[in-house]
Amino acid sequence: MLDPLEIKILSTLLFEETFEHILEDSGEKNKNIVSDVLRTLIVKDLVRVYEKQQERYIPVAHIEPDSFKGQYFRITSKGLKYL
Protein backbone atom coordinates (compact mmCIF):
# COMPACT_ATOMS: atom_id res chain seq x y z
CA MET A 1 0.00 0.00 0.00
CA LEU A 2 1.31 3.43 -0.91
CA ASP A 3 0.76 6.64 1.01
CA PRO A 4 -0.86 9.72 -0.59
CA LEU A 5 2.47 11.44 -1.33
CA GLU A 6 3.80 8.34 -3.10
CA ILE A 7 0.64 8.18 -5.22
CA LYS A 8 0.87 11.89 -6.02
CA ILE A 9 4.51 11.54 -7.11
CA LEU A 10 3.74 8.48 -9.25
CA SER A 11 0.90 10.30 -10.98
CA THR A 12 3.34 13.09 -11.91
CA LEU A 13 5.66 10.69 -13.73
CA LEU A 14 3.74 9.58 -16.81
CA PHE A 15 6.54 11.20 -18.82
CA GLU A 16 10.17 11.83 -17.92
CA GLU A 17 10.29 14.60 -15.33
CA THR A 18 13.01 16.39 -13.38
CA PHE A 19 13.25 16.33 -9.60
CA GLU A 20 12.35 20.03 -9.51
CA HIS A 21 9.12 19.32 -11.40
CA ILE A 22 8.28 16.45 -9.05
CA LEU A 23 8.95 18.65 -6.01
CA GLU A 24 6.73 21.42 -7.36
CA ASP A 25 3.85 19.11 -8.34
CA SER A 26 3.97 17.16 -5.08
CA GLY A 27 2.95 20.18 -3.02
CA GLU A 28 5.39 19.06 -0.34
CA LYS A 29 7.60 21.90 0.92
CA ASN A 30 10.34 19.67 2.33
CA LYS A 31 12.77 18.69 -0.45
CA ASN A 32 14.24 15.90 1.71
CA ILE A 33 10.89 14.17 2.15
CA VAL A 34 10.24 14.16 -1.60
CA SER A 35 13.78 12.92 -2.22
CA ASP A 36 13.31 10.05 0.27
CA VAL A 37 9.95 9.07 -1.21
CA LEU A 38 11.39 9.13 -4.72
CA ARG A 39 14.31 6.92 -3.64
CA THR A 40 11.86 4.47 -2.07
CA LEU A 41 9.81 4.33 -5.28
CA ILE A 42 12.97 3.64 -7.26
CA VAL A 43 14.00 0.81 -4.92
CA LYS A 44 10.50 -0.69 -5.20
CA ASP A 45 10.89 -0.58 -9.02
CA LEU A 46 7.91 1.76 -9.35
CA VAL A 47 10.04 4.54 -10.89
CA ARG A 48 12.93 4.34 -13.34
CA VAL A 49 15.81 6.84 -13.64
CA TYR A 50 16.89 8.29 -16.99
CA GLU A 51 19.48 10.67 -18.39
CA LYS A 52 18.89 12.75 -21.49
CA GLN A 53 21.40 12.16 -24.28
CA GLN A 54 20.94 13.75 -27.69
CA GLU A 55 17.18 14.29 -27.21
CA ARG A 56 16.67 10.67 -26.06
CA TYR A 57 16.05 9.36 -22.56
CA ILE A 58 18.41 6.54 -21.65
CA PRO A 59 17.79 4.38 -18.53
CA VAL A 60 20.64 4.52 -16.02
CA ALA A 61 21.68 2.08 -13.32
CA HIS A 62 22.88 4.71 -10.85
CA ILE A 63 21.30 7.74 -9.28
CA GLU A 64 22.65 10.98 -7.89
CA PRO A 65 20.80 10.84 -4.58
CA ASP A 66 21.96 14.16 -3.19
CA SER A 67 20.63 16.34 -5.97
CA PHE A 68 19.21 14.11 -8.74
CA LYS A 69 20.88 16.69 -10.99
CA GLY A 70 20.66 15.89 -14.69
CA GLN A 71 18.35 12.96 -14.10
CA TYR A 72 14.77 12.33 -15.14
CA PHE A 73 12.19 10.01 -13.64
CA ARG A 74 9.28 8.06 -15.12
CA ILE A 75 6.80 5.62 -13.68
CA THR A 76 7.29 1.93 -14.57
CA SER A 77 4.56 -0.46 -15.66
CA LYS A 78 4.66 -1.87 -12.12
CA GLY A 79 4.11 1.63 -10.76
CA LEU A 80 1.14 2.21 -13.08
CA LYS A 81 -0.73 -0.57 -11.26
CA TYR A 82 -0.90 1.66 -8.19
CA LEU A 83 -2.68 4.51 -9.96
Kinemage of the C-alpha trace (Angstrom):
@kinemage 1
@onewidth
@group {chain A} dominant
@subgroup {mainchain}
@vectorlist {calphas} color= white
{ca met a 1} P 0.000 0.000 0.000
{ca leu a 2} L 1.310 3.426 -0.909
{ca asp a 3} L 0.758 6.644 1.014
{ca pro a 4} L -0.865 9.720 -0.586
{ca leu a 5} L 2.474 11.445 -1.326
{ca glu a 6} L 3.796 8.339 -3.098
{ca ile a 7} L 0.638 8.179 -5.222
{ca lys a 8} L 0.868 11.894 -6.024
{ca ile a 9} L 4.506 11.540 -7.111
{ca leu a 10} L 3.741 8.485 -9.250
{ca ser a 11} L 0.900 10.305 -10.985
{ca thr a 12} L 3.342 13.093 -11.911
{ca leu a 13} L 5.657 10.686 -13.729
{ca leu a 14} L 3.744 9.575 -16.809
{ca phe a 15} L 6.536 11.200 -18.818
{ca glu a 16} L 10.171 11.831 -17.922
{ca glu a 17} L 10.291 14.604 -15.329
{ca thr a 18} L 13.014 16.387 -13.385
{ca phe a 19} L 13.248 16.334 -9.605
{ca glu a 20} L 12.351 20.027 -9.510
{ca his a 21} L 9.123 19.322 -11.403
{ca ile a 22} L 8.278 16.448 -9.046
{ca leu a 23} L 8.949 18.646 -6.011
{ca glu a 24} L 6.725 21.423 -7.357
{ca asp a 25} L 3.853 19.113 -8.342
{ca ser a 26} L 3.968 17.165 -5.079
{ca gly a 27} L 2.946 20.177 -3.024
{ca glu a 28} L 5.394 19.057 -0.337
{ca lys a 29} L 7.604 21.895 0.918
{ca asn a 30} L 10.345 19.671 2.329
{ca lys a 31} L 12.768 18.688 -0.448
{ca asn a 32} L 14.245 15.896 1.707
{ca ile a 33} L 10.887 14.170 2.150
{ca val a 34} L 10.241 14.164 -1.601
{ca ser a 35} L 13.777 12.915 -2.217
{ca asp a 36} L 13.313 10.052 0.274
{ca val a 37} L 9.950 9.073 -1.210
{ca leu a 38} L 11.388 9.130 -4.724
{ca arg a 39} L 14.312 6.921 -3.645
{ca thr a 40} L 11.862 4.468 -2.072
{ca leu a 41} L 9.807 4.331 -5.276
{ca ile a 42} L 12.972 3.640 -7.263
{ca val a 43} L 14.005 0.815 -4.919
{ca lys a 44} L 10.501 -0.695 -5.203
{ca asp a 45} L 10.891 -0.583 -9.023
{ca leu a 46} L 7.911 1.758 -9.351
{ca val a 47} L 10.037 4.538 -10.890
{ca arg a 48} L 12.929 4.344 -13.338
{ca val a 49} L 15.807 6.839 -13.639
{ca tyr a 50} L 16.887 8.291 -16.995
{ca glu a 51} L 19.476 10.666 -18.394
{ca lys a 52} L 18.891 12.748 -21.495
{ca gln a 53} L 21.403 12.164 -24.280
{ca gln a 54} L 20.936 13.753 -27.694
{ca glu a 55} L 17.182 14.286 -27.207
{ca arg a 56} L 16.671 10.673 -26.065
{ca tyr a 57} L 16.053 9.364 -22.558
{ca ile a 58} L 18.409 6.544 -21.646
{ca pro a 59} L 17.794 4.381 -18.527
{ca val a 60} L 20.636 4.516 -16.017
{ca ala a 61} L 21.684 2.082 -13.323
{ca his a 62} L 22.876 4.708 -10.845
{ca ile a 63} L 21.298 7.740 -9.276
{ca glu a 64} L 22.654 10.976 -7.892
{ca pro a 65} L 20.797 10.836 -4.577
{ca asp a 66} L 21.963 14.161 -3.187
{ca ser a 67} L 20.634 16.337 -5.974
{ca phe a 68} L 19.208 14.115 -8.736
{ca lys a 69} L 20.885 16.692 -10.989
{ca gly a 70} L 20.659 15.886 -14.690
{ca gln a 71} L 18.349 12.957 -14.102
{ca tyr a 72} L 14.766 12.335 -15.137
{ca phe a 73} L 12.193 10.010 -13.637
{ca arg a 74} L 9.277 8.058 -15.122
{ca ile a 75} L 6.797 5.615 -13.683
{ca thr a 76} L 7.293 1.931 -14.574
{ca ser a 77} L 4.557 -0.459 -15.663
{ca lys a 78} L 4.658 -1.874 -12.124
{ca gly a 79} L 4.105 1.627 -10.764
{ca leu a 80} L 1.139 2.213 -13.078
{ca lys a 81} L -0.728 -0.572 -11.263
{ca tyr a 82} L -0.897 1.657 -8.191
{ca leu a 83} L -2.678 4.514 -9.962
